[in-house]
Amino acid sequence: MRIALRDGRVLVSDTHGARGGPDHPFADAELRQKYRTLAEPVCGAARAARIERVVDALSTDAHALPALLEDLL
């Protein structure tokens, strides 16, 4: 990033990708914490935990998707 000031100075800084993006991915624990921080105020801690467990099971449990949809809707 380059910013030219009125007094003639120029400030230069490298741009950094956002945390959680492809260049700077969150660690698994950081992603889970971000989810909880955003989900719990909206749907409560118990429901957020249920949703998290079902999402974790999506890749291994054929019944996880219907369970997730039931909890979300």
C-alpha positions as CSV (number, residue, x, y, z in Angstrom):
1,M,0.0,0.0,0.0
2,R,1.3,3.5,-0.8
3,I,-0.2,6.7,0.6
4,A,0.9,10.1,-0.5
5,L,0.5,12.8,2.1
6,R,-0.2,16.5,1.4
7,D,3.1,17.4,2.9
8,G,4.9,15.3,0.2
9,R,5.7,12.4,2.4
10,V,4.9,8.9,1.1
11,L,4.0,6.1,3.5
12,V,4.6,2.6,2.1
13,S,3.6,-0.7,3.7
14,D,3.2,-4.2,2.5
15,T,-0.3,-5.5,2.3
16,H,-1.1,-8.6,4.3
17,G,-3.8,-11.1,3.6
18,A,-6.6,-11.3,6.1
19,R,-6.3,-13.9,8.9
20,G,-8.4,-16.9,7.9
21,G,-7.9,-16.4,4.2
22,P,-6.1,-18.8,1.9
23,D,-2.7,-17.2,2.5
24,H,-3.0,-17.0,6.3
25,P,-5.5,-19.8,7.3
26,F,-6.7,-20.2,10.8
27,A,-5.5,-23.1,12.9
28,D,-8.4,-25.5,13.6
29,A,-8.7,-24.3,17.2
30,E,-8.8,-20.6,16.0
31,L,-11.6,-21.4,13.5
32,R,-13.6,-23.2,16.2
33,Q,-13.2,-20.3,18.6
34,K,-14.3,-17.8,15.9
35,Y,-17.4,-20.0,15.2
36,R,-18.3,-20.2,18.8
37,T,-17.8,-16.4,19.3
38,L,-20.1,-15.6,16.5
39,A,-22.7,-18.5,16.9
40,E,-23.3,-18.6,20.6
41,P,-24.8,-15.1,21.0
42,V,-27.2,-15.9,18.2
43,C,-28.3,-19.5,18.9
44,G,-27.0,-20.2,22.4
45,A,-24.1,-22.3,23.6
46,A,-25.9,-25.6,23.6
47,R,-27.3,-25.3,20.0
48,A,-23.9,-23.9,18.7
49,A,-22.2,-27.0,20.2
50,R,-24.7,-29.4,18.6
51,I,-24.2,-27.7,15.2
52,E,-20.4,-27.9,15.6
53,R,-20.6,-31.7,16.5
54,V,-22.8,-32.4,13.5
55,V,-20.6,-30.4,11.1
56,D,-17.6,-32.4,12.4
57,A,-19.4,-35.6,11.5
58,L,-20.4,-34.6,8.0
59,S,-17.5,-36.4,6.3
60,T,-18.0,-39.7,8.1
61,D,-21.7,-39.9,9.0
62,A,-24.4,-40.3,6.3
63,H,-27.1,-39.1,8.8
64,A,-25.2,-35.9,9.8
65,L,-26.6,-33.7,7.0
66,P,-30.2,-34.3,7.8
67,A,-29.5,-33.8,11.5
68,L,-27.7,-30.5,10.7
69,L,-30.6,-29.3,8.5
70,E,-33.1,-30.2,11.3
71,D,-31.1,-28.3,13.8
72,L,-30.7,-25.3,11.6
73,L,-34.3,-25.1,10.3
